[in-house]
Amino acid sequence: MIGKILGDRYEIIEKIGGGGMALVYKAKCRLLNRFVAVKILRPEFTSDEEFIQSFRKESQAAASLSHPNIVNIYDVGDEKDIYYIVMEYVKGKTLKQMIKEKGILNSNETIHIGKQIALALKHAHSNHIVHRDIKPHNILITEDGRVKVTDFGIARAVTSSTVTNTGNVIGSVHYFSPEQARGGYIDEKSDLYSLGIVIYEMITGKVPFEGESPISIALKHIHEEVAPPSLVNENIPKGLEDIIIKATQKDQSKRYNNTEEICQDLDKVLEYPEGNFVKFEEDDDSPTQVIPVIKGEPVDMKKIDHRKKDKPTNKKIVWGAIITAFILALLFTAGVFYAKGFLKVDEKSVPNVVGKSYEEAKTNLENLGFKVEKGVSKSSSEYDKDYVMAQDPSAGEVKKAGYTIKLTISTGAKLVEVPSFINENIDEIGDILENAGLQEGIVKPQYSNLPNGVIIDQSPKPYKEVKEGTEVNFIISKGPETKMVLVPNVEGEEINVAKRMLETLGLTVRKVDFEYHDHIEKNKVITQSIKEGSEVEENKVIDLLISKGSEGLTQPSEEEELQMKTISLPLNYDPAKREEFDLKIVKIQNGVSTTVYSGKHQKSKSGKESISISGRNKATIEIYFDNEKIITKQIDFETGKYYD
């Protein structure tokens, strides 16, 4: 995919991420000359035409959103079964990465990020778009701390099409609302539930519900209450805990009505961390009762008159009936209270035995008068072998003595083989980890000669069997270490001493030139190409200019006379340019450059010069006019010939 151009416009540069539904690439928009992010759907989603239609529709709707806390969608397209979304390129990290790095975010960070997510949802909800997959993986944090929510179009397309067609739950079940888990009606309050779970994870470092499978986690969202986050992090402000509890109510009607309300409460918690400003919906404890109709016969006035005559006898009967009824009522009331007291003696609260060994749990329950039934056994990465991983009924329920408690027993963690990740890029192993049933652990960078991001080592080691869900720690390359060196002063030093000083520090002497100097002794450094005290990278190249001593334009010795050759070199110099110029002649022999002539020079009438140069064997001659190299010649001093 790298190097491919989509839509004759977006050039794929590198892979920057990926998930269960799509791979994300950094690309260059050739038309607008800017970087963008291109999300490409995985092939398994491109064969469902209904899903593709929903994907296009929802992505185009999401493209209408424009908000500083929402990743902008620029374009939606397809090309040869490649379906893609072009989005704003955000330089930063996901909220999930931030939580993994920090463990627990402080309350101010949590509120700041939660408020920005809520504002993004407020804008989307006002445009009748429900995200449906709010989770830390879909929340980007820029380098300057701004929150960017992404994946609006994909989330809705998946929920409305793929779930219905396949019957499978797509998405992150750890953040699902109860109504999503049971396939019920989803609205804006479903996003608020997921936001509550995200805030819970930021302030505690963990999600409220874990399980062996997505189904078991979904059932917990439906049936179990979110435990107060203060049980995990006792430093959480009361106001923030109340916000989380209200947002994660099972009943949609008891959650926040809209994002405006949760934004207001997030603002209040900054001012009143321990305040009681969060309003909860109260349950009505007085159920409606049906009052029976009192039936009777018509009153015969003649009988009343007759009764008046028998008044003394009837009065005794009436009073006797009243007293009898009163006594019976007292006896009945006393009997009820006695019966209740008696029954309470025979009822007990079921204790929590999850996490205890089967034998210990069995003993505890039987001592309280309960019966114990050993239920199914399941593998678990959370509980050791022969330990209780679930109980029915749950802890806290009141049951009569003799009631049977069913216990689910762990067979221990499922073992998986660790793949080899050595020499892989850390950004491209997400799918391998997921397929192996492992998780990414601590990633430490280290200098090496390998490219940046390549895995150098891993723990546990490759091919070792470990518990499913084990974290794999990595050491990755951050490229070669750049060591800096302070350049010493070697001017005035003898050439060999200067070389040793520089090479000992890791510097490289590349070029050594020689020239005459009236004040610096022969073979000592006149100048160095990099000034003393400069901080440079190790292996930096430095050039030296070495003194030949005082200029020796004296008559050559007899031996030198025998070797000296006089040559006429066309200088290709236009006499009309100037009367006088700087002329320098450099001889390069055996890798050593020597300035054999340097000084002001008068132009000749003919435009040609004859220069006497002494030397042995072969050498290269460079001629400079006003410090500009004009001519390079090869000379054989033995034959006196020269050539280009």
C-alpha positions in Angstrom: 0.0 0.0 0.0 3.0 2.3 0.6 3.5 4.5 -2.4 0.0 3.9 -3.8 -2.0 6.9 -5.0 -5.7 6.9 -4.2 -8.1 9.1 -6.2 -5.2 10.4 -8.3 -4.6 12.6 -5.3 -3.6 11.0 -2.0 -0.1 9.4 -1.9 0.3 6.8 0.8 3.5 7.5 2.8 3.5 5.2 5.9 1.3 3.2 8.1 0.5 4.9 11.4 -2.1 2.7 13.1 -4.8 0.2 12.7 -7.7 -1.6 14.5 -10.2 -4.3 14.0 -12.0 -2.5 11.2 -9.5 -0.4 9.3 -5.8 0.4 8.8 -4.7 4.1 9.0 -2.0 5.6 6.8 -0.3 9.0 6.6 -0.6 10.4 3.1 0.2 13.5 1.2 -2.5 15.4 -0.6 -1.0 16.4 -3.9 -3.7 18.9 -4.7 -3.5 20.9 -1.5 0.1 20.0 -0.6 -0.7 18.9 3.0 -0.5 15.7 5.1 -3.8 13.8 5.7 -4.8 10.5 7.4 -6.4 7.9 5.2 -8.4 5.2 6.9 -8.8 2.1 4.7 -11.5 -0.5 5.5 -10.3 -4.1 5.9 -11.3 -6.4 3.1 -13.7 -8.4 5.2 -16.0 -5.4 5.4 -16.0 -4.6 1.7 -18.0 -7.6 0.6 -21.2 -6.5 2.3 -23.0 -4.1 0.0 -25.5 -3.0 2.7 -22.6 -2.1 5.0 -20.8 -0.2 2.2 -23.9 1.8 1.5 -24.4 2.6 5.2 -20.7 3.4 5.5 -20.9 5.9 2.6 -24.0 7.5 4.0 -22.9 7.9 7.5 -19.3 9.0 6.6 -20.8 11.8 4.4 -23.1 12.8 7.3 -20.1 12.9 9.6 -18.2 15.0 7.1 -20.7 17.8 7.7 -19.5 18.1 11.3 -17.1 21.0 12.0 -15.9 21.4 15.6 -12.4 21.9 17.1 -12.8 18.7 19.1 -13.8 16.5 16.2 -11.4 15.2 13.5 -12.4 16.7 10.2 -13.4 14.3 7.4 -12.2 15.7 4.0 -13.2 13.0 1.6 -14.8 9.6 1.1 -14.0 7.3 -1.8 -13.4 3.9 -3.2 -11.1 2.5 -5.8 -10.9 -1.2 -6.9 -12.5 -2.6 -3.7 -10.5 -0.2 -1.6 -12.9 1.9 0.5 -11.3 4.8 2.3 -12.0 8.0 4.3 -9.6 11.0 4.1 -9.3 12.8 7.4 -7.4 15.5 9.2 -3.9 14.3 10.2 -3.5 14.7 13.9 0.0 14.6 15.3 -0.2 13.2 18.8 -1.4 10.0 20.6 -4.6 8.2 21.5 -6.2 8.6 25.0 -5.6 4.8 25.4 -1.9 5.3 24.9 -1.9 8.2 27.4 -3.7 6.1 30.0 -1.3 3.2 29.4 1.8 5.5 29.8 0.5 7.4 32.9 -1.5 4.7 34.6 -4.0 7.1 36.3 -4.7 10.6 35.1 -5.2 13.3 37.8 -8.6 14.8 38.4 -7.9 18.0 36.5 -6.6 16.2 33.4 -9.6 13.8 33.6 -12.1 16.7 33.8 -10.4 18.7 31.0 -10.4 15.8 28.6 -13.9 14.6 29.6 -15.3 18.1 29.0 -13.8 18.3 25.5 -15.2 14.9 24.6 -18.6 16.0 25.9 -18.4 19.2 23.7 -17.6 17.1 20.6 -20.6 14.9 21.4 -22.8 17.9 22.0 -22.0 19.2 18.5 -22.7 15.8 16.9 -25.9 15.2 18.8 -27.2 18.7 17.8 -26.7 17.4 14.2 -28.6 14.2 15.0 -25.4 12.0 14.8 -24.8 9.4 17.6 -21.2 8.2 17.7 -22.0 4.7 19.3 -18.4 3.7 19.9 -16.9 6.3 22.3 -13.7 4.7 23.7 -10.1 5.9 24.4 -8.9 4.4 21.2 -11.1 6.8 19.2 -10.0 9.9 21.1 -6.8 11.6 19.9 -4.7 14.0 22.1 -2.7 16.6 20.1 0.7 17.7 21.2 -0.8 20.9 22.7 -3.4 18.9 24.7 -6.4 19.4 22.5 -8.9 16.5 22.3 -10.0 15.2 18.9 -12.8 12.6 18.7 -12.7 10.4 15.5 -14.6 7.6 13.8 -18.1 9.0 13.8 -19.1 7.6 10.4 -17.6 4.2 10.9 -19.1 3.7 14.3 -22.6 4.3 13.1 -22.3 2.4 9.9 -21.0 -0.7 11.8 -23.8 -0.5 14.4 -26.6 0.0 12.0 -25.6 -2.5 9.4 -23.0 -5.1 10.4 -24.4 -5.9 13.8 -27.9 -6.4 12.3 -26.7 -8.6 9.4 -24.2 -10.9 11.2 -25.5 -11.0 14.7 -22.0 -10.3 16.0 -21.0 -7.6 18.4 -18.6 -5.2 16.6 -16.7 -2.6 18.7 -15.3 -2.3 22.1 -17.6 -4.1 24.5 -15.8 -2.6 27.5 -17.4 0.7 26.7 -20.9 -0.5 25.5 -24.0 0.8 27.1 -26.5 -1.8 28.4 -28.9 -1.1 25.6 -26.2 -1.6 23.0 -25.2 -4.9 24.7 -28.8 -6.3 24.5 -29.6 -4.8 21.0 -32.0 -2.2 22.3 -32.8 1.4 21.3 -29.7 3.5 21.1 -29.7 7.3 21.4 -27.6 10.2 22.6 -27.6 8.8 26.2 -25.8 5.7 25.0 -22.8 8.0 24.1 -23.1 9.5 27.6 -22.8 6.0 29.2 -19.7 5.3 27.2 -18.3 8.7 28.2 -18.9 7.8 31.8 -16.9 4.6 31.3 -14.0 6.5 29.6 -13.9 9.0 32.5 -13.9 6.0 34.9 -10.9 4.5 33.1 -9.0 7.9 33.1 -9.3 8.3 36.9 -8.8 4.7 37.9 -6.5 3.3 35.1 -8.9 0.4 34.4 -12.3 -0.3 33.0 -15.2 -1.3 35.4 -16.0 -4.6 33.8 -13.7 -7.4 32.8 -14.4 -10.9 31.6 -13.3 -14.0 29.7 -15.3 -13.1 26.6 -17.1 -10.1 25.0 -20.4 -11.8 25.9 -19.5 -12.1 29.6 -18.5 -8.4 29.7 -21.7 -7.4 27.9 -23.8 -9.3 30.5 -22.1 -7.4 33.3 -23.0 -4.1 31.6 -26.6 -5.3 31.6 -26.9 -6.8 35.1 -24.1 -5.3 37.3 -23.8 -1.8 38.7 -20.6 0.1 38.1 -18.6 -0.1 41.3 -17.8 3.4 42.8 -14.4 4.5 41.4 -13.3 5.6 44.8 -12.8 1.9 45.6 -10.0 1.9 43.1 -8.7 5.5 43.5 -9.6 7.0 46.9 -8.4 10.4 45.8 -11.2 11.0 43.3 -13.3 14.0 44.1 -16.8 13.2 45.2 -18.3 15.4 42.6 -16.5 13.6 39.8 -17.5 10.2 41.2 -21.2 11.3 41.2 -20.9 12.4 37.6 -19.5 8.9 36.6 -22.2 7.1 38.6 -25.0 9.2 37.0 -23.7 8.8 33.5 -23.4 5.0 33.8 -26.9 4.3 35.2 -28.4 1.1 33.6 -31.8 2.9 33.1 -31.4 5.5 30.3 -34.0 7.8 31.9 -31.8 8.1 35.0 -28.7 9.3 33.1 -28.0 12.8 32.1 -30.6 14.1 29.7 -28.0 15.7 27.4 -24.4 16.7 27.0 -25.2 20.2 28.2 -26.0 18.9 31.7 -22.8 16.8 32.0 -20.7 19.8 30.8 -22.2 21.9 33.5 -21.5 19.4 36.2 -17.9 19.0 34.9 -17.5 22.7 35.3 -18.9 22.6 38.8 -16.6 19.9 40.0 -13.6 22.1 39.3 -15.0 24.7 41.6 -16.6 22.4 44.2 -14.7 19.0 44.1 -16.6 17.6 47.1 -20.0 19.2 46.3 -23.4 17.5 46.2 -24.5 19.2 43.0 -25.2 16.0 40.9 -28.9 15.4 40.9 -30.0 11.7 40.8 -33.5 10.4 39.9 -35.2 9.0 43.0 -37.0 5.7 42.9 -40.7 5.7 44.0 -40.9 3.2 46.9 -44.8 3.4 47.2 -46.3 1.2 44.5 -49.8 1.8 43.2 -52.4 -0.3 45.1 -55.8 -1.5 44.0 -58.5 -0.7 46.6 -61.4 -3.2 46.4 -65.0 -1.8 46.1 -67.0 -2.2 49.3 -70.3 -3.9 48.4 -73.5 -3.8 50.5 -77.3 -4.0 50.4 -79.8 -1.1 50.4 -80.7 0.0 53.9 -84.4 -0.8 55.0 -85.5 2.2 57.2 -88.2 0.0 58.8 -85.6 -2.4 60.1 -83.7 0.6 61.6 -86.8 1.6 63.5 -87.2 -2.0 64.6 -83.6 -2.1 65.8 -84.1 1.0 67.8 -86.7 -0.9 69.9 -84.1 -3.7 70.6 -81.3 -1.2 71.3 -80.1 -2.5 74.7 -79.6 -6.1 73.4 -77.9 -5.1 70.1 -75.5 -2.7 71.9 -74.1 -5.7 73.9 -73.5 -7.7 70.8 -71.8 -4.8 69.0 -69.4 -4.1 71.9 -68.6 -7.8 72.2 -67.8 -8.0 68.5 -65.5 -4.9 68.7 -63.6 -6.3 71.7 -63.2 -9.7 70.0 -62.0 -8.1 66.8 -59.5 -6.0 68.7 -58.1 -9.1 70.5 -57.8 -11.0 67.3 -56.0 -8.1 65.6 -53.5 -8.0 68.5 -52.9 -11.7 68.2 -52.5 -11.5 64.4 -50.0 -8.6 64.6 -48.0 -10.3 67.3 -48.0 -13.5 65.2 -46.8 -11.7 62.2 -43.9 -10.0 64.1 -43.0 -13.3 65.7 -43.1 -15.1 62.4 -40.8 -12.5 60.8 -38.4 -12.7 63.6 -38.4 -16.5 63.4 -37.8 -16.4 59.6 -34.9 -13.9 59.9 -33.1 -16.3 62.1 -33.1 -18.9 59.3 -32.0 -16.4 56.5 -28.4 -15.3 55.8 -26.6 -13.0 53.4 -24.5 -14.9 50.8 -20.8 -14.0 51.3 -18.4 -13.1 48.5 -16.2 -16.2 47.8 -15.0 -15.1 44.3 -11.2 -15.2 44.4 -11.0 -17.9 47.1 -9.9 -21.5 46.6 -12.7 -23.9 46.1 -12.1 -25.7 49.4 -12.0 -22.4 51.4 -15.2 -21.1 49.7 -17.0 -24.5 50.3 -16.0 -24.4 54.0 -17.2 -20.8 54.4 -20.5 -21.4 52.8 -21.3 -24.7 54.6 -20.4 -23.1 57.9 -23.2 -20.6 57.2 -25.7 -23.4 56.5 -25.6 -23.2 52.7 -25.1 -26.1 50.3 -22.4 -25.9 47.6 -22.5 -27.2 44.0 -19.4 -27.2 41.9 -20.5 -25.8 38.6 -18.7 -25.6 35.2 -14.9 -25.1 35.0 -13.5 -22.4 32.7 -10.0 -21.1 31.8 -9.2 -17.7 33.3 -6.2 -15.3 33.1 -7.5 -13.5 36.2 -7.9 -16.5 38.6 -5.5 -19.3 39.4 -6.4 -23.0 39.0 -9.1 -24.3 41.4 -10.1 -20.8 42.5 -13.7 -19.5 42.4 -14.2 -17.1 39.5 -18.0 -16.7 39.7 -20.9 -17.5 42.1 -24.7 -17.8 41.8 -26.4 -16.1 43.6 -24.2 -13.1 43.9 -22.7 -11.9 47.1 -25.0 -9.9 49.3 -28.2 -11.7 48.3 -30.3 -13.1 51.3 -31.1 -16.8 51.1 -32.5 -19.4 53.5 -30.2 -21.9 55.2 -29.9 -25.0 52.9 -30.0 -22.9 49.7 -27.5 -24.3 47.1 -24.7 -21.9 45.9 -23.3 -22.7 42.5 -19.6 -22.0 42.0 -17.7 -21.6 38.7 -14.1 -22.8 39.1 -11.1 -21.6 37.2 -8.9 -24.1 35.4 -6.1 -21.5 35.2 -5.0 -19.3 32.4 -5.0 -20.6 28.8 -1.5 -20.9 27.6 -0.4 -19.3 24.3 2.9 -19.3 22.4 4.7 -15.9 22.1 5.5 -15.1 18.5 8.8 -13.6 17.5 8.6 -9.8 17.1 12.4 -9.2 16.7 13.1 -6.9 13.7 9.4 -6.0 13.3 8.3 -2.4 13.5 6.5 -1.7 16.7 3.7 0.1 14.9 2.8 -3.0 12.8 2.4 -5.7 15.5 -1.0 -4.9 16.8 -2.8 -7.6 14.8 -0.2 -10.2 15.6 -0.5 -9.5 19.4 -4.3 -9.6 19.2 -4.4 -12.9 17.2 -1.9 -14.4 19.7 -4.1 -13.4 22.7 -1.4 -11.1 24.1 -1.1 -7.5 25.0 1.5 -4.8 24.5 3.4 -4.0 27.6 6.2 -1.5 28.4 8.1 -0.2 25.3 11.6 1.2 26.0 13.7 2.9 23.3 17.4 2.2 23.0 20.1 3.5 20.7 21.1 1.0 18.0 22.1 0.8 14.3 18.7 -0.5 13.4 16.1 2.0 12.0 13.8 3.9 14.4 10.9 1.8 15.7 12.4 -1.6 14.9 12.1 -4.1 17.8 15.5 -5.1 19.2 14.4 -7.5 22.0 11.2 -8.7 23.7 10.2 -10.2 27.0 8.8 -12.9 27.3 11.2 -14.4 24.7 9.9 -15.8 21.4 8.1 -19.2 21.4 7.7 -19.3 25.2 4.3 -20.5 26.5 2.6 -17.9 28.7 -0.8 -17.1 30.1 -3.3 -15.7 27.6 -3.5 -11.9 28.0 0.2 -11.6 29.2 1.9 -8.3 28.4 4.9 -8.5 26.1 7.5 -5.8 26.8 9.7 -4.5 24.0 13.0 -2.8 23.5 12.9 -0.8 20.3 15.5 1.1 18.3 15.7 4.9 18.3 18.4 4.9 15.7 22.2 5.4 16.2 23.3 7.6 19.1 24.7 10.9 18.0 27.7 11.6 20.2 28.9 15.3 20.3 32.6 16.3 20.5 34.2 19.6 21.4 36.8 20.5 18.8 40.3 21.2 20.4 42.7 23.9 19.2 45.5 22.2 17.2 46.8 25.4 15.5 50.6 25.6 16.1 50.8 21.8 16.8 53.1 19.5 14.8 51.0 17.8 12.1 51.3 14.2 13.5 50.4 15.5 17.0 47.4 17.4 15.7 46.1 14.3 13.9 46.4 12.2 17.0 44.6 14.8 19.1 41.7 15.0 16.7 41.4 11.2 15.9 41.5 10.4 19.7 38.3 12.5 20.1 36.6 10.6 17.2 37.2 13.3 14.5 38.4 12.5 11.0 41.2 14.4 9.3 40.3 14.3 5.6 42.4 16.9 3.8 45.8 18.3 4.6 47.1 21.3 2.5 50.5 22.8 2.7 51.6 26.4 2.0 54.6 28.7 2.9 54.4 30.8 6.0 56.9 33.2 7.3 56.0 32.9 11.0 54.9 29.3 11.6 57.5 26.5 11.5 57.5 23.9 8.9 55.0 20.9 9.4 53.0 22.8 12.0 49.3 23.6 11.7 48.5 27.1 10.4 44.7 26.8 10.5 41.9 24.2 11.1 38.6 24.2 9.2 36.4 24.0 12.3 37.1 26.5 15.1 38.2 25.6 18.5 35.3 25.0 21.0 32.8 24.1 18.3 30.5 21.2 19.3 30.2 18.7 16.4 29.0 15.1 15.8 31.5 12.3 16.2 33.3 11.4 12.9 33.0 15.0 11.7 35.6 15.7 9.0 38.1 18.4 9.7 40.7 19.9 7.3 44.2 21.2 8.2 46.5 23.7 6.6 50.2 23.0 7.3 53.2 25.3 7.1 56.0 24.6 4.6 58.1 27.2 6.4 59.3 30.4 4.8 58.5 30.8 1.1 61.3 29.0 -0.7 61.6 30.8 -4.0 65.3 30.4 -4.0 67.3 28.7 -6.7 66.8 25.0 -6.6 69.6 22.6 -5.8 71.6 20.8 -8.5 69.5 17.6 -7.8 66.3 19.6 -8.0 67.5 21.2 -11.2 67.8 17.8 -12.8 64.1 17.1 -11.9 62.7 20.5 -12.7 60.5 20.9 -15.8 59.3 24.1 -17.3 55.9 23.9 -18.8 53.6 26.3 -20.6 50.0 26.1 -19.4 47.2 27.9 -21.2 45.6 29.8 -18.4 42.5 30.8 -20.4 42.5 34.1 -18.7 40.9 37.1 -20.5 43.5 39.9 -20.2 40.7 42.5 -20.6 39.2 41.6 -17.2 41.9 43.0 -15.0 45.6 43.9 -15.0 46.4 42.0 -11.8 45.1 38.9 -10.2 45.8 36.4 -7.4 47.4 33.2 -8.8 47.8 30.0 -6.8 49.2 26.7 -7.9 48.7 23.6 -5.9 50.5 20.3 -6.3 48.8 17.1 -5.1 51.2 14.2 -4.8 50.7 11.0 -2.7 47.4 12.4 -1.3 49.2 15.5 0.1 48.3 19.0 -1.2 51.1 21.6 -1.4 50.8 25.2 -2.5 53.8 25.7 -4.7 53.0 29.3 -5.7 50.7 31.9 -4.2 50.8 35.7 -4.9 49.8 38.6 -7.1 50.3 38.1 -10.7 50.5 40.4 -13.7 48.8 39.4 -16.9 51.0 38.7 -19.8 50.6 40.2 -23.2 50.2 36.8 -24.8 47.7 35.6 -22.2 49.9 32.5 -21.5 52.2 31.9 -18.6 55.2 29.6 -18.1 55.4 28.3 -14.6 58.4 26.4 -13.2 57.4 23.5 -11.0 59.7 21.0 -9.4 58.9 17.5 -8.4 59.4 13.8 -9.0 57.3 11.1 -10.6 53.6 12.0 -11.2 51.5 14.6 -9.6 48.3 16.6 -10.1 48.5 20.4 -10.6 45.6 22.7 -9.8 45.7 26.4 -10.9 43.5 29.0 -9.2 42.7 32.6 -10.5 41.3 34.8 -7.7 40.7 31.6 -5.6 38.6 30.0 -8.4 40.0 26.7 -9.7 40.4 27.0 -13.5 42.7 24.3 -14.6 43.6 20.7 -13.4 46.5 19.0 -15.1 48.3 15.7 -14.6 52.2 15.9 -14.8 54.8 13.3 -15.2 58.0 14.8 -13.9 60.1 12.0 -15.4 58.9 12.7 -19.0 58.0 16.3 -18.6 54.6 15.7 -20.2 51.3 17.0 -18.9 47.7 16.1 -19.9 44.2 16.9 -18.7 
